[in-house]
Amino acid sequence: MALGDTAIGDTAIDHTDIGSPDLDRTALGRIVSLTGVGPKHWQDLSATSPGGIPFAGYLCRQESDWLGALALTQVAGRERLEFIASMPKIPYPYQYDGRGQVQLVIPIPARATDARFTVKLDGTCIIFYALRDEEGRVLEVIPRTRLQPVLTPSRWGDWNTLLAEALPDRTPVERAVQEQGVTLAFELWGYRNPHLVSYDTPLALTLHTGIRHRKLLAFPRLAQIARHYGFSLVDSIQVATPDAAGLAAAYQAWQEKMETLNAAAGADRYVQEGAVLVVSTARVAHYYKCKPPSIEEIHWRTDQSIGREVVQQALYKMRENGYDFAGGRVEDLIAELEQDFQKPHVEQQEELIRRVWLEYVVELQKKEWLRGLAEQSGLDPRDTPNLMRYLSQHYPRKDMRWVYSAVVELYGLG
């Protein structure tokens, strides 16, 4: 018997009784009807929480506000339909004008109270959400990445280990999720979790987003949560007046500044991935991506070229989403890029894409071999001199600089 939708935290729990032989067929139909997202974008999921609670349903892979959302149809053996928000895809503030030309337009919501640019950290988004029973009681607070329902270690990256190093005590995060009724998104960043940007910080976890009822929390409210629970909050690099023209000018100025900083850092080195423009009302926020033009991923830009750095970003995304590079194909990378770029632009850069794919996979394999040698040595990785002495037996002198850098990245030494 349908009792309607009940909002709990950032979730909507539909208490409709869907326990029937047609569950698998009808549940997806209800999900499609409620979200407007077609069935091809919902991926089956069956997982077990770190605390041992089984749950199942669907995960949205559509590049939209629903990206990464969970539609749970069963938790701990009990059936119902529940939506759990993820970190949505952040749009660029570009629109077509009446002549079909692309324009930078900053929408300002009614009663906007705050506008700012925050640093766009280049790492892995770790999302903490509440798994609840049918009455809305929290069973467990679970960390995940955007397109995985739980953190899943692989031969290419152990997110649980990195998270444990950056956040030894999860109690404050678990309390915040439960007490504030929110999903919280942090960035796990630093040279221990390498991406495009070069960092001097080994590893850090920084709060950047709160989500309640599928809406982004106003930044001042997010800052209150960070202060109350002792979280590191993403830096604001400019606080501005919520004015469309002024924000558009500031947006373009930050693009130019970040492009200049990256160019000054030298070839194949990046110190800025971008910023996020956050415009808030008293309750909710609207996010807009602001990147240096050289690393924007905008599929309709006729002048947009696909450079090495854009291909690398796509590979990092695939790795975080649990892609198995051991059995992978470059065609999967091409398909990933075609989500952000027009197919002819991707085809024009196919030689580059294939070369970067090969370099990346070889680098992963080299690090996997190195990790195996370090484990085989039986040495404590913190005993750097003896570990390097042992590894020198397996590598020529010219490779030892790479070996040392890889050891620092893998084990946080140096």
C-alpha positions in Angstrom: 0.0 0.0 0.0 1.5 3.3 -1.1 2.1 5.8 1.7 3.9 8.4 -0.4 7.4 9.7 -0.4 9.1 10.7 2.9 12.1 13.0 2.8 14.8 11.8 5.2 18.2 13.4 5.2 19.2 13.8 1.5 17.1 10.8 0.5 13.6 10.2 -0.5 12.1 6.9 0.8 9.1 5.6 -1.0 7.3 3.3 1.3 5.3 1.6 -1.5 5.2 -2.1 -1.0 7.2 -3.4 -4.0 7.8 -6.9 -2.6 6.5 -9.0 -5.5 7.7 -11.4 -8.1 7.7 -8.5 -10.6 10.1 -6.4 -8.4 13.0 -6.5 -10.7 10.9 -5.4 -13.7 8.6 -2.9 -11.9 11.3 -1.2 -9.7 13.3 0.1 -12.6 10.1 1.3 -14.3 9.2 3.3 -11.2 12.8 4.7 -11.0 12.6 5.8 -14.6 9.2 7.4 -14.1 10.2 9.3 -10.9 13.6 10.5 -12.2 13.0 11.0 -16.0 16.3 9.1 -16.6 16.1 6.3 -19.1 16.7 2.7 -18.2 19.9 2.4 -20.1 21.5 4.9 -17.7 20.7 2.8 -14.6 23.3 0.1 -13.8 22.5 -2.8 -11.6 24.2 -2.9 -8.2 24.5 -5.4 -5.5 26.9 -4.6 -2.6 27.7 -5.1 1.0 28.5 -2.2 3.3 31.8 -2.2 5.3 29.6 -3.2 8.3 28.2 -6.2 6.5 24.8 -4.9 5.4 23.7 -6.2 2.0 21.9 -3.8 -0.3 20.9 -3.7 -4.0 19.3 -1.5 -6.6 20.6 0.7 -9.4 23.3 3.4 -9.9 22.8 6.2 -12.3 25.5 6.8 -14.9 23.9 9.6 -16.8 26.0 12.7 -17.0 23.4 14.9 -15.3 22.2 16.0 -11.8 21.4 12.4 -11.2 25.0 11.2 -11.9 26.1 8.7 -9.3 22.7 8.6 -7.5 21.7 5.3 -5.9 18.2 3.9 -6.3 18.0 1.2 -3.7 15.4 -1.5 -3.9 16.6 -3.6 -1.1 18.5 -3.0 2.2 19.2 -5.8 4.7 16.7 -8.1 3.0 13.8 -5.6 3.2 12.4 -4.2 0.0 11.4 -0.6 -0.8 12.5 2.2 -3.1 15.0 4.8 -1.8 17.0 7.5 -3.7 20.4 8.6 -2.3 22.1 11.5 -4.0 25.7 11.6 -5.1 28.0 14.5 -6.1 26.2 15.8 -9.2 28.0 16.8 -12.4 29.0 20.4 -12.1 28.0 22.4 -15.3 29.9 25.2 -17.0 28.0 28.6 -17.1 27.7 28.7 -20.9 24.6 29.2 -22.9 23.6 29.7 -26.5 22.3 33.1 -27.4 19.6 33.8 -30.0 22.1 33.6 -32.9 23.5 30.3 -31.8 26.6 31.8 -30.3 28.0 30.5 -27.0 27.9 33.1 -24.2 29.2 33.1 -20.6 26.1 33.6 -18.5 26.1 33.5 -14.7 22.5 32.8 -13.5 21.7 34.6 -10.2 18.9 33.0 -8.2 16.3 35.1 -6.5 17.4 36.2 -3.0 21.0 35.1 -3.6 23.1 36.0 -0.4 26.6 34.8 -1.1 28.9 34.3 -4.1 32.5 33.0 -4.1 35.1 31.2 -6.1 36.5 28.1 -4.3 39.6 26.1 -5.2 38.8 23.0 -7.4 41.0 20.4 -5.8 42.3 17.7 -8.1 41.8 14.4 -6.4 39.2 11.7 -5.7 35.7 12.7 -4.5 34.9 10.7 -1.4 31.2 10.8 -0.6 29.8 9.9 2.9 26.1 8.9 2.9 23.7 7.2 5.3 22.3 3.8 4.7 18.9 3.6 6.4 16.3 1.1 7.3 12.7 1.4 6.1 11.8 3.6 9.1 14.6 6.0 8.3 17.0 4.9 11.1 20.6 5.1 10.1 22.2 1.7 9.9 25.6 2.8 8.8 27.5 5.8 7.3 29.3 4.6 4.2 32.1 6.2 2.1 32.0 5.8 -1.6 33.3 7.3 -4.9 30.9 8.9 -7.3 30.2 5.8 -9.5 30.8 3.1 -6.9 28.3 2.4 -4.0 31.2 1.5 -1.6 34.9 2.1 -1.7 36.3 -0.8 -3.6 40.1 -1.5 -3.5 41.7 -2.7 -6.7 45.2 -3.4 -8.0 45.2 0.2 -9.3 44.3 2.0 -6.0 43.2 1.2 -2.5 40.9 4.0 -1.5 40.1 2.5 1.9 43.8 2.6 2.8 44.3 6.2 1.6 41.1 7.3 3.4 42.2 5.7 6.6 45.5 7.6 6.4 43.8 10.9 5.7 40.9 10.3 8.2 42.0 8.0 11.0 38.8 8.7 13.0 35.6 8.8 11.0 33.4 9.6 14.0 33.0 13.3 13.3 32.0 12.6 9.7 29.5 9.9 10.7 28.0 12.2 13.4 27.7 15.1 10.9 25.9 12.9 8.3 23.5 11.6 10.9 22.9 14.7 12.9 22.6 17.1 10.0 20.8 14.8 7.6 23.2 15.4 4.8 25.5 13.6 2.4 29.0 15.1 2.5 31.5 15.2 -0.3 35.2 15.5 0.4 38.2 15.6 -1.9 41.1 13.1 -1.2 44.0 14.9 -2.8 47.8 15.1 -2.6 50.8 13.4 -4.3 49.8 10.1 -2.7 46.8 10.2 -5.0 48.3 11.6 -8.2 46.2 13.4 -10.8 46.9 16.2 -13.2 47.9 18.8 -10.6 51.3 18.5 -8.9 51.0 18.9 -5.1 53.6 19.2 -2.4 51.1 17.9 0.2 51.3 14.1 0.7 47.6 13.4 1.4 44.7 15.5 2.7 40.9 15.3 2.9 38.9 18.5 2.3 35.2 19.1 2.5 33.7 20.9 -0.5 30.0 20.0 -0.8 27.0 19.1 1.3 23.8 17.6 -0.2 20.3 17.5 1.4 17.1 16.5 -0.5 19.3 16.4 -3.7 20.1 20.1 -3.3 23.6 21.5 -2.7 23.9 23.2 0.7 24.5 26.9 0.8 28.2 27.6 1.3 27.8 29.5 4.6 25.8 26.5 6.0 28.5 24.1 4.8 31.1 26.3 6.5 29.1 26.1 9.8 29.2 22.3 9.5 32.9 22.3 8.9 33.6 24.5 11.9 31.3 22.5 14.2 32.7 19.1 13.4 36.3 20.2 12.8 36.6 19.5 9.0 39.1 21.1 6.7 37.0 23.2 4.3 37.9 24.1 0.7 39.5 27.5 0.4 37.6 30.5 -1.0 39.9 32.4 -3.3 37.4 35.2 -3.9 34.3 36.3 -2.1 32.1 38.5 -4.4 28.8 40.2 -4.7 26.1 38.1 -6.3 26.0 40.2 -9.5 25.9 38.5 -12.9 28.1 40.9 -14.8 30.6 41.2 -12.0 30.8 37.4 -11.6 31.2 36.9 -15.3 34.2 39.3 -15.4 35.7 37.6 -12.3 35.1 34.2 -13.9 37.1 35.2 -17.1 39.8 36.8 -14.9 40.3 33.6 -12.9 40.5 31.6 -16.1 43.3 33.8 -17.4 45.1 33.8 -14.1 45.0 30.0 -13.8 46.1 29.5 -17.4 49.1 31.8 -16.7 50.1 30.0 -13.5 50.0 26.6 -15.3 52.1 27.9 -18.2 54.7 29.3 -15.8 55.0 26.0 -14.0 56.6 24.4 -17.1 55.9 21.8 -19.6 53.6 18.9 -18.5 53.2 20.4 -15.1 50.0 21.9 -13.7 49.5 23.8 -10.4 45.8 24.7 -10.9 43.0 22.5 -12.1 40.4 25.2 -11.8 37.9 26.8 -9.4 34.2 26.4 -8.6 31.9 29.4 -8.7 29.4 28.9 -5.8 26.3 31.1 -5.7 24.1 30.6 -2.6 20.7 31.6 -1.3 20.0 31.2 2.4 19.5 27.4 2.0 20.9 26.1 -1.3 23.9 26.6 -3.6 24.5 26.5 -7.3 27.9 25.4 -8.6 29.6 26.3 -11.9 32.9 24.9 -13.1 35.7 27.3 -13.9 38.7 25.8 -15.6 41.7 27.1 -17.5 40.7 26.9 -21.2 43.4 24.4 -22.0 41.8 21.8 -19.7 38.1 22.5 -20.1 36.0 19.5 -21.2 33.2 21.2 -23.2 31.8 19.0 -26.0 30.2 21.7 -28.0 33.3 24.1 -28.2 34.2 24.2 -31.9 37.7 25.5 -30.9 38.2 22.9 -28.2 41.2 20.6 -28.7 41.8 17.4 -26.8 45.3 17.6 -25.3 47.3 15.2 -23.3 46.0 16.6 -20.0 42.4 16.1 -21.0 43.1 12.5 -21.9 44.9 12.0 -18.5 41.9 13.4 -16.6 39.6 10.9 -18.3 42.0 8.0 -17.3 42.0 9.2 -13.7 38.2 9.2 -13.7 38.1 5.7 -15.1 40.5 4.5 -12.4 38.4 6.0 -9.6 35.3 4.4 -11.0 36.8 0.9 -10.6 37.9 0.3 -14.2 40.1 -2.7 -14.7 43.0 -1.6 -16.8 44.5 -5.1 -16.8 41.6 -6.3 -19.1 40.9 -2.9 -20.5 40.8 -1.5 -24.1 41.6 1.9 -25.4 38.2 2.0 -27.0 36.7 2.4 -23.5 38.8 5.5 -23.0 37.6 6.8 -26.4 34.0 6.2 -25.3 34.7 8.1 -22.1 36.0 11.1 -24.0 33.0 11.1 -26.4 30.8 11.9 -23.4 32.5 15.4 -23.2 33.6 16.0 -26.8 32.2 15.7 -30.3 33.1 12.4 -32.0 35.0 14.1 -34.9 37.3 15.9 -32.3 38.0 12.6 -30.6 38.8 10.9 -33.9 41.2 13.6 -34.8 43.2 12.9 -31.7 43.0 9.1 -31.7 46.8 8.7 -32.2 47.4 10.9 -29.1 44.7 9.1 -27.1 46.2 5.7 -27.9 49.7 6.8 -27.0 48.6 8.3 -23.6 46.6 5.2 -22.9 49.6 3.0 -23.4 51.9 5.2 -21.3 49.4 5.3 -18.5 48.8 1.5 -18.5 52.5 0.8 -18.6 53.1 3.2 -15.6 50.4 1.4 -13.6 52.0 -2.0 -14.4 55.4 -0.7 -13.4 54.1 0.5 -10.0 52.3 -2.7 -9.5 55.6 -4.6 -10.1 57.4 -2.2 -7.7 54.8 -2.8 -5.0 55.2 -6.5 -5.4 59.0 -6.2 -5.0 58.6 -4.1 -1.9 56.3 -6.6 -0.3 58.6 -9.5 -1.3 61.5 -7.7 0.5 59.8 -8.1 3.9 61.1 -4.7 4.8 59.1 -1.9 6.5 58.4 0.6 3.7 59.3 3.4 6.3 62.9 2.0 6.3 63.6 3.9 3.1 67.4 3.4 2.9 67.2 -0.4 3.2 64.2 -0.6 0.9 65.9 1.5 -1.8 69.1 -0.6 -1.3 67.0 -3.8 -1.9 65.2 -2.3 -4.9 68.4 -1.2 -6.5 69.2 -4.9 -7.1 66.2 -5.0 -9.5 66.5 -1.7 -11.4 69.3 0.0 -13.3 70.8 3.1 -11.8 69.1 5.3 -14.4 65.7 4.2 -13.1 66.3 4.8 -9.4 65.0 8.3 -9.4 61.7 7.0 -10.8 61.8 4.2 -8.2 62.2 6.6 -5.3 59.4 8.9 -6.6 57.1 5.9 -6.9 57.9 4.6 -3.4 57.2 8.1 -2.0 53.8 8.1 -3.8 52.9 4.6 -2.9 53.9 4.7 0.8 53.9 8.4 1.6 57.6 8.5 2.4 60.2 11.0 1.7 
